[in-house]
């Protein structure tokens, strides 16, 4: 019995068993309907996830980069070009950016804790039902691979299991497609491009 191999790492338990089956090899995003912003718990990484509209939404990884200094300008650029909602968790690591995002004229949809719990449950249910698809985005697949659930009656993706910022970003974006949001041009007046 001493010559038996010993596992050097814990086996990963996939929290969304149907994730691979929802893969779309074409990586066809379609017209973006919303973006989500998320920051890793250690603030080393930030992510922008995107969701296309349609009967079967497509989850996509827009950008994942170190730090947060690039996030505000990129969120504003995407929102201005696409006129789509930008969603952020009001109690997540990125919440400290809300004031700066709003000062930069990014019109935000802020998800409260109940909203984020609903968003996590909705994504899980849609993945398991096969009513959402995703491309082969390494940043998103890696976030799903390290994701774990928080304990409690209403689960969310825990940020303590690794960098799940891209998973959180697409989760928020998917939730944001179901929210009613004013046009970003309503408060700005005349916008010249």
ChimeraX commands (.cxc) that place a marker at each C-alpha (Angstrom):
marker #1 position 0.00,0.00,0.00 radius 0.5
marker #1 position 2.96,2.34,0.32 radius 0.5
marker #1 position 3.63,2.35,-3.42 radius 0.5
marker #1 position 0.23,3.81,-4.32 radius 0.5
marker #1 position 0.18,7.25,-6.00 radius 0.5
marker #1 position -0.95,10.12,-3.82 radius 0.5
marker #1 position -2.93,12.99,-5.30 radius 0.5
marker #1 position -0.95,16.22,-5.11 radius 0.5
marker #1 position -3.91,18.51,-5.70 radius 0.5
marker #1 position -7.55,18.48,-4.74 radius 0.5
marker #1 position -9.85,17.38,-7.54 radius 0.5
marker #1 position -11.88,20.24,-8.95 radius 0.5
marker #1 position -15.62,19.89,-8.56 radius 0.5
marker #1 position -17.37,21.53,-11.49 radius 0.5
marker #1 position -20.12,23.70,-10.02 radius 0.5
marker #1 position -21.95,23.81,-13.36 radius 0.5
marker #1 position -21.84,20.27,-14.73 radius 0.5
marker #1 position -23.49,21.23,-18.04 radius 0.5
marker #1 position -21.00,24.05,-18.79 radius 0.5
marker #1 position -19.10,22.16,-21.50 radius 0.5
marker #1 position -22.34,21.14,-23.23 radius 0.5
marker #1 position -23.30,24.83,-23.58 radius 0.5
marker #1 position -20.13,25.55,-25.55 radius 0.5
marker #1 position -20.42,27.13,-28.98 radius 0.5
marker #1 position -17.31,26.40,-31.03 radius 0.5
marker #1 position -18.08,29.23,-33.46 radius 0.5
marker #1 position -17.54,31.86,-30.73 radius 0.5
marker #1 position -20.27,33.91,-32.39 radius 0.5
marker #1 position -21.25,36.62,-29.95 radius 0.5
marker #1 position -23.87,38.48,-31.96 radius 0.5
marker #1 position -25.05,41.95,-31.00 radius 0.5
marker #1 position -24.03,42.76,-27.40 radius 0.5
marker #1 position -26.95,43.37,-25.05 radius 0.5
marker #1 position -25.09,44.19,-21.80 radius 0.5
marker #1 position -21.67,44.14,-20.18 radius 0.5
marker #1 position -20.76,43.27,-16.63 radius 0.5
marker #1 position -17.78,44.56,-14.68 radius 0.5
marker #1 position -16.06,42.58,-11.93 radius 0.5
marker #1 position -12.84,42.80,-9.96 radius 0.5
marker #1 position -10.98,39.94,-8.28 radius 0.5
marker #1 position -11.00,39.92,-4.48 radius 0.5
marker #1 position -7.30,40.83,-4.36 radius 0.5
marker #1 position -7.87,43.56,-7.01 radius 0.5
marker #1 position -5.08,42.09,-9.15 radius 0.5
marker #1 position -7.44,41.45,-12.08 radius 0.5
marker #1 position -10.53,43.07,-13.56 radius 0.5
marker #1 position -12.89,41.66,-16.16 radius 0.5
marker #1 position -15.53,42.85,-18.56 radius 0.5
marker #1 position -17.94,40.15,-19.64 radius 0.5
marker #1 position -20.50,40.56,-22.39 radius 0.5
marker #1 position -23.80,38.90,-23.22 radius 0.5
marker #1 position -25.57,39.00,-26.56 radius 0.5
marker #1 position -29.32,39.16,-26.76 radius 0.5
marker #1 position -31.61,36.65,-28.37 radius 0.5
marker #1 position -33.48,33.52,-27.43 radius 0.5
marker #1 position -30.24,31.79,-26.43 radius 0.5
marker #1 position -27.87,34.44,-25.07 radius 0.5
marker #1 position -24.16,34.04,-25.76 radius 0.5
marker #1 position -21.75,34.69,-22.89 radius 0.5
marker #1 position -18.45,36.23,-23.93 radius 0.5
marker #1 position -15.22,37.46,-22.41 radius 0.5
marker #1 position -14.52,41.00,-23.58 radius 0.5
marker #1 position -11.43,41.98,-21.60 radius 0.5
marker #1 position -9.50,40.71,-18.58 radius 0.5
marker #1 position -6.46,42.71,-17.51 radius 0.5
marker #1 position -4.34,43.46,-14.47 radius 0.5
marker #1 position -5.52,46.12,-12.03 radius 0.5
marker #1 position -8.46,48.47,-12.35 radius 0.5
marker #1 position -7.01,51.62,-13.92 radius 0.5
marker #1 position -8.14,50.65,-17.45 radius 0.5
marker #1 position -11.68,49.62,-16.49 radius 0.5
marker #1 position -13.46,52.97,-16.40 radius 0.5
marker #1 position -12.32,54.15,-19.84 radius 0.5
marker #1 position -13.09,50.76,-21.41 radius 0.5
marker #1 position -16.58,50.55,-19.87 radius 0.5
marker #1 position -17.35,54.09,-21.07 radius 0.5
marker #1 position -16.05,53.30,-24.57 radius 0.5
marker #1 position -18.16,50.15,-24.90 radius 0.5
marker #1 position -21.28,51.78,-23.49 radius 0.5
marker #1 position -20.92,54.85,-25.72 radius 0.5
marker #1 position -20.34,52.77,-28.87 radius 0.5
marker #1 position -23.03,50.18,-28.17 radius 0.5
marker #1 position -25.61,51.98,-25.99 radius 0.5
marker #1 position -25.87,48.94,-23.70 radius 0.5
marker #1 position -26.19,48.57,-19.92 radius 0.5
marker #1 position -23.09,48.34,-17.74 radius 0.5
marker #1 position -23.71,46.22,-14.65 radius 0.5
marker #1 position -21.64,46.03,-11.47 radius 0.5
marker #1 position -22.16,44.35,-8.09 radius 0.5
marker #1 position -22.88,46.97,-5.44 radius 0.5
marker #1 position -21.14,44.94,-2.72 radius 0.5
marker #1 position -18.35,43.29,-4.70 radius 0.5
marker #1 position -14.67,44.24,-4.88 radius 0.5
marker #1 position -15.44,46.59,-7.78 radius 0.5
marker #1 position -17.98,48.59,-5.78 radius 0.5
marker #1 position -15.28,51.13,-4.90 radius 0.5
marker #1 position -15.24,52.09,-8.60 radius 0.5
marker #1 position -18.93,53.02,-8.78 radius 0.5
marker #1 position -18.38,56.69,-7.96 radius 0.5
marker #1 position -15.55,57.04,-10.48 radius 0.5
marker #1 position -17.54,55.21,-13.17 radius 0.5
marker #1 position -20.50,57.53,-12.64 radius 0.5
marker #1 position -18.23,60.59,-12.60 radius 0.5
marker #1 position -16.92,59.44,-15.99 radius 0.5
marker #1 position -20.54,59.38,-17.25 radius 0.5
marker #1 position -20.92,55.59,-17.29 radius 0.5
marker #1 position -24.59,54.86,-16.66 radius 0.5
marker #1 position -24.57,51.92,-14.27 radius 0.5
marker #1 position -27.02,49.28,-13.25 radius 0.5
marker #1 position -25.94,48.34,-9.73 radius 0.5
marker #1 position -26.88,44.85,-8.58 radius 0.5
marker #1 position -27.63,44.51,-4.87 radius 0.5
marker #1 position -26.89,41.30,-2.99 radius 0.5
marker #1 position -30.37,39.88,-3.70 radius 0.5
marker #1 position -29.90,40.74,-7.37 radius 0.5
marker #1 position -26.51,39.03,-7.44 radius 0.5
marker #1 position -27.96,35.94,-5.78 radius 0.5
marker #1 position -30.73,35.90,-8.41 radius 0.5
marker #1 position -28.13,36.37,-11.15 radius 0.5
marker #1 position -26.04,33.41,-9.95 radius 0.5
marker #1 position -29.13,31.20,-9.69 radius 0.5
marker #1 position -30.34,32.28,-13.14 radius 0.5
marker #1 position -26.99,31.53,-14.78 radius 0.5
marker #1 position -26.79,28.13,-13.09 radius 0.5
marker #1 position -30.37,27.26,-14.13 radius 0.5
marker #1 position -29.80,28.39,-17.72 radius 0.5
marker #1 position -26.54,26.46,-18.04 radius 0.5
marker #1 position -28.17,23.31,-16.67 radius 0.5
marker #1 position -31.18,23.76,-18.98 radius 0.5
marker #1 position -28.94,24.50,-21.99 radius 0.5
marker #1 position -30.63,27.86,-22.63 radius 0.5
marker #1 position -27.40,29.85,-22.73 radius 0.5
marker #1 position -24.21,29.35,-24.72 radius 0.5
marker #1 position -20.60,30.42,-24.48 radius 0.5
marker #1 position -17.60,30.33,-26.73 radius 0.5
marker #1 position -14.18,28.96,-25.98 radius 0.5
marker #1 position -12.94,31.90,-23.94 radius 0.5
marker #1 position -10.00,30.83,-21.78 radius 0.5
marker #1 position -10.58,33.54,-19.16 radius 0.5
marker #1 position -14.22,32.51,-18.75 radius 0.5
marker #1 position -13.54,28.76,-18.77 radius 0.5
marker #1 position -10.78,29.17,-16.17 radius 0.5
marker #1 position -13.08,31.21,-13.92 radius 0.5
marker #1 position -15.75,28.50,-14.11 radius 0.5
marker #1 position -13.13,25.84,-13.37 radius 0.5
marker #1 position -12.04,27.49,-10.10 radius 0.5
marker #1 position -15.50,28.70,-9.05 radius 0.5
marker #1 position -17.17,27.43,-5.91 radius 0.5
marker #1 position -20.41,28.24,-4.14 radius 0.5
marker #1 position -20.75,30.27,-0.97 radius 0.5
marker #1 position -22.53,28.55,1.91 radius 0.5
marker #1 position -26.06,29.60,2.70 radius 0.5
marker #1 position -29.62,29.25,1.56 radius 0.5
marker #1 position -29.06,31.40,-1.52 radius 0.5
marker #1 position -25.70,30.71,-3.08 radius 0.5
marker #1 position -23.38,32.97,-5.02 radius 0.5
marker #1 position -20.04,32.33,-6.65 radius 0.5
marker #1 position -17.41,32.79,-3.97 radius 0.5
marker #1 position -14.51,35.06,-4.79 radius 0.5
marker #1 position -12.24,33.22,-2.35 radius 0.5
marker #1 position -11.76,30.15,-4.55 radius 0.5
marker #1 position -9.66,32.00,-7.13 radius 0.5
marker #1 position -10.16,34.71,-9.74 radius 0.5
marker #1 position -13.78,34.32,-10.81 radius 0.5
marker #1 position -14.09,37.91,-12.03 radius 0.5
marker #1 position -14.92,36.90,-15.62 radius 0.5
marker #1 position -17.63,34.50,-14.42 radius 0.5
marker #1 position -19.02,37.23,-12.17 radius 0.5
marker #1 position -18.89,39.72,-15.06 radius 0.5
marker #1 position -20.91,37.54,-17.47 radius 0.5
marker #1 position -23.32,36.63,-14.65 radius 0.5
marker #1 position -23.99,40.32,-14.02 radius 0.5
marker #1 position -24.27,41.05,-17.75 radius 0.5
marker #1 position -26.84,38.26,-18.19 radius 0.5
marker #1 position -28.83,39.60,-15.24 radius 0.5
marker #1 position -28.55,43.11,-16.71 radius 0.5
marker #1 position -30.26,42.07,-19.94 radius 0.5
marker #1 position -33.45,41.57,-17.94 radius 0.5
marker #1 position -33.37,45.00,-16.29 radius 0.5
marker #1 position -34.98,48.09,-17.76 radius 0.5
marker #1 position -32.43,50.84,-18.26 radius 0.5
marker #1 position -32.79,54.31,-19.70 radius 0.5
marker #1 position -30.78,55.15,-22.79 radius 0.5
marker #1 position -27.34,56.43,-21.86 radius 0.5
marker #1 position -28.13,59.50,-23.95 radius 0.5
marker #1 position -31.11,60.58,-21.83 radius 0.5
marker #1 position -28.94,62.35,-19.24 radius 0.5
marker #1 position -26.15,63.56,-21.50 radius 0.5
marker #1 position -27.96,65.83,-23.90 radius 0.5
marker #1 position -26.46,66.13,-27.36 radius 0.5
marker #1 position -23.66,63.67,-28.03 radius 0.5
marker #1 position -21.47,64.27,-31.08 radius 0.5
marker #1 position -19.51,61.36,-32.43 radius 0.5
marker link #1:1,2 radius 0.2
marker link #1:2,3 radius 0.2
marker link #1:3,4 radius 0.2
marker link #1:4,5 radius 0.2
marker link #1:5,6 radius 0.2
marker link #1:6,7 radius 0.2
marker link #1:7,8 radius 0.2
marker link #1:8,9 radius 0.2
marker link #1:9,10 radius 0.2
marker link #1:10,11 radius 0.2
marker link #1:11,12 radius 0.2
marker link #1:12,13 radius 0.2
marker link #1:13,14 radius 0.2
marker link #1:14,15 radius 0.2
marker link #1:15,16 radius 0.2
marker link #1:16,17 radius 0.2
marker link #1:17,18 radius 0.2
marker link #1:18,19 radius 0.2
marker link #1:19,20 radius 0.2
marker link #1:20,21 radius 0.2
marker link #1:21,22 radius 0.2
marker link #1:22,23 radius 0.2
marker link #1:23,24 radius 0.2
marker link #1:24,25 radius 0.2
marker link #1:25,26 radius 0.2
marker link #1:26,27 radius 0.2
marker link #1:27,28 radius 0.2
marker link #1:28,29 radius 0.2
marker link #1:29,30 radius 0.2
marker link #1:30,31 radius 0.2
marker link #1:31,32 radius 0.2
marker link #1:32,33 radius 0.2
marker link #1:33,34 radius 0.2
marker link #1:34,35 radius 0.2
marker link #1:35,36 radius 0.2
marker link #1:36,37 radius 0.2
marker link #1:37,38 radius 0.2
marker link #1:38,39 radius 0.2
marker link #1:39,40 radius 0.2
marker link #1:40,41 radius 0.2
marker link #1:41,42 radius 0.2
marker link #1:42,43 radius 0.2
marker link #1:43,44 radius 0.2
marker link #1:44,45 radius 0.2
marker link #1:45,46 radius 0.2
marker link #1:46,47 radius 0.2
marker link #1:47,48 radius 0.2
marker link #1:48,49 radius 0.2
marker link #1:49,50 radius 0.2
marker link #1:50,51 radius 0.2
marker link #1:51,52 radius 0.2
marker link #1:52,53 radius 0.2
marker link #1:53,54 radius 0.2
marker link #1:54,55 radius 0.2
marker link #1:55,56 radius 0.2
marker link #1:56,57 radius 0.2
marker link #1:57,58 radius 0.2
marker link #1:58,59 radius 0.2
marker link #1:59,60 radius 0.2
marker link #1:60,61 radius 0.2
marker link #1:61,62 radius 0.2
marker link #1:62,63 radius 0.2
marker link #1:63,64 radius 0.2
marker link #1:64,65 radius 0.2
marker link #1:65,66 radius 0.2
marker link #1:66,67 radius 0.2
marker link #1:67,68 radius 0.2
marker link #1:68,69 radius 0.2
marker link #1:69,70 radius 0.2
marker link #1:70,71 radius 0.2
marker link #1:71,72 radius 0.2
marker link #1:72,73 radius 0.2
marker link #1:73,74 radius 0.2
marker link #1:74,75 radius 0.2
marker link #1:75,76 radius 0.2
marker link #1:76,77 radius 0.2
marker link #1:77,78 radius 0.2
marker link #1:78,79 radius 0.2
marker link #1:79,80 radius 0.2
marker link #1:80,81 radius 0.2
marker link #1:81,82 radius 0.2
marker link #1:82,83 radius 0.2
marker link #1:83,84 radius 0.2
marker link #1:84,85 radius 0.2
marker link #1:85,86 radius 0.2
marker link #1:86,87 radius 0.2
marker link #1:87,88 radius 0.2
marker link #1:88,89 radius 0.2
marker link #1:89,90 radius 0.2
marker link #1:90,91 radius 0.2
marker link #1:91,92 radius 0.2
marker link #1:92,93 radius 0.2
marker link #1:93,94 radius 0.2
marker link #1:94,95 radius 0.2
marker link #1:95,96 radius 0.2
marker link #1:96,97 radius 0.2
marker link #1:97,98 radius 0.2
marker link #1:98,99 radius 0.2
marker link #1:99,100 radius 0.2
marker link #1:100,101 radius 0.2
marker link #1:101,102 radius 0.2
marker link #1:102,103 radius 0.2
marker link #1:103,104 radius 0.2
marker link #1:104,105 radius 0.2
marker link #1:105,106 radius 0.2
marker link #1:106,107 radius 0.2
marker link #1:107,108 radius 0.2
marker link #1:108,109 radius 0.2
marker link #1:109,110 radius 0.2
marker link #1:110,111 radius 0.2
marker link #1:111,112 radius 0.2
marker link #1:112,113 radius 0.2
marker link #1:113,114 radius 0.2
marker link #1:114,115 radius 0.2
marker link #1:115,116 radius 0.2
marker link #1:116,117 radius 0.2
marker link #1:117,118 radius 0.2
marker link #1:118,119 radius 0.2
marker link #1:119,120 radius 0.2
marker link #1:120,121 radius 0.2
marker link #1:121,122 radius 0.2
marker link #1:122,123 radius 0.2
marker link #1:123,124 radius 0.2
marker link #1:124,125 radius 0.2
marker link #1:125,126 radius 0.2
marker link #1:126,127 radius 0.2
marker link #1:127,128 radius 0.2
marker link #1:128,129 radius 0.2
marker link #1:129,130 radius 0.2
marker link #1:130,131 radius 0.2
marker link #1:131,132 radius 0.2
marker link #1:132,133 radius 0.2
marker link #1:133,134 radius 0.2
marker link #1:134,135 radius 0.2
marker link #1:135,136 radius 0.2
marker link #1:136,137 radius 0.2
marker link #1:137,138 radius 0.2
marker link #1:138,139 radius 0.2
marker link #1:139,140 radius 0.2
marker link #1:140,141 radius 0.2
marker link #1:141,142 radius 0.2
marker link #1:142,143 radius 0.2
marker link #1:143,144 radius 0.2
marker link #1:144,145 radius 0.2
marker link #1:145,146 radius 0.2
marker link #1:146,147 radius 0.2
marker link #1:147,148 radius 0.2
marker link #1:148,149 radius 0.2
marker link #1:149,150 radius 0.2
marker link #1:150,151 radius 0.2
marker link #1:151,152 radius 0.2
marker link #1:152,153 radius 0.2
marker link #1:153,154 radius 0.2
marker link #1:154,155 radius 0.2
marker link #1:155,156 radius 0.2
marker link #1:156,157 radius 0.2
marker link #1:157,158 radius 0.2
marker link #1:158,159 radius 0.2
marker link #1:159,160 radius 0.2
marker link #1:160,161 radius 0.2
marker link #1:161,162 radius 0.2
marker link #1:162,163 radius 0.2
marker link #1:163,164 radius 0.2
marker link #1:164,165 radius 0.2
marker link #1:165,166 radius 0.2
marker link #1:166,167 radius 0.2
marker link #1:167,168 radius 0.2
marker link #1:168,169 radius 0.2
marker link #1:169,170 radius 0.2
marker link #1:170,171 radius 0.2
marker link #1:171,172 radius 0.2
marker link #1:172,173 radius 0.2
marker link #1:173,174 radius 0.2
marker link #1:174,175 radius 0.2
marker link #1:175,176 radius 0.2
marker link #1:176,177 radius 0.2
marker link #1:177,178 radius 0.2
marker link #1:178,179 radius 0.2
marker link #1:179,180 radius 0.2
marker link #1:180,181 radius 0.2
marker link #1:181,182 radius 0.2
marker link #1:182,183 radius 0.2
marker link #1:183,184 radius 0.2
marker link #1:184,185 radius 0.2
marker link #1:185,186 radius 0.2
marker link #1:186,187 radius 0.2
marker link #1:187,188 radius 0.2
marker link #1:188,189 radius 0.2
marker link #1:189,190 radius 0.2
marker link #1:190,191 radius 0.2
marker link #1:191,192 radius 0.2
marker link #1:192,193 radius 0.2
view
